[in-house]
Amino acid sequence: MRFSFLIIDDNASNVKETLELFENFPNYFCAGVVKDSQTAINQIIKVKPQLIIAQIPIKSNDNASFFKTITESFQYLECIPYFVALASSPNYALEAIQSGFSDYIVEPLHIHELGKMLFKFEKRNPPNIATTICIKSYSDYQFVTLQDVAYLKADNNTTDIQMDNGKTVNAYKTLKHFESTLPFYFLRIHKSYIVNINHVSRIHFSKSKCYLNYNEILPFSLTYRDNIDAIIRKLNI
């Protein structure tokens, strides 16, 4: 996975079709599906997707409110996503572009149109994903390879970073700090846990358990249901 995307659409059928098309592009990970612009902004702040696919118009927002929310988001988002509008007609194209959208696609969306859009997106947004982090403890500096991190666990105001080889690295930072700085493939599933989704092997809803590498078992909370759903979509490809 090299890129994450968020879908803004209140039509379940449309969402299903879009997700099925994205299955042809394994470098993309769906970080969430939301039904309105305000929820979308909150999710953008939390998971920092690089790409936004928005259905225009959206029933739960009037157009003016929707475009205004998107425009205002540019003033406070640290990293501006690449916004793409999907619409049944070209009627909203001018408003979308003026609001900051980078692309506008008239439906139905086909695989070759999605491929062209993703090609343009990647040309403008080459991947720049951190591969290591530096953990400092007084005069000791440890360089941790992110792909080898299985999960992070809160320990009061410090964090235990659990590696897939069984080693634990102690960091004098809170879990909230790591939640805001780690790449998109690290998702919080509990007030005490962040997981690397590449190490998730099973989700058991009735037991509220998340299995890592078919070995480690962590609890998850429905407070983070959106993140659990994102992991399931990734595992269900």
Beta strands, then each sheet from edge to edge (+ up, - down):
strand 1: 3-8
strand 2: 28-34
strand 3: 51-56
strand 4: 82-87
strand 5: 103-106
strand 6: 132-137
strand 7: 140-145
strand 8: 149-155
strand 9: 158-163
strand 10: 168-171
strand 11: 186-190
strand 12: 193-196
strand 13: 200-204
strand 14: 209-212
strand 15: 216-219
sheet 1: 2+ 1+ 3+ 4+ 5+
sheet 2: 6+ 7-
sheet 3: 10+ 9- 8+ 12- 11+
sheet 4: 13+ 14- 15+
end
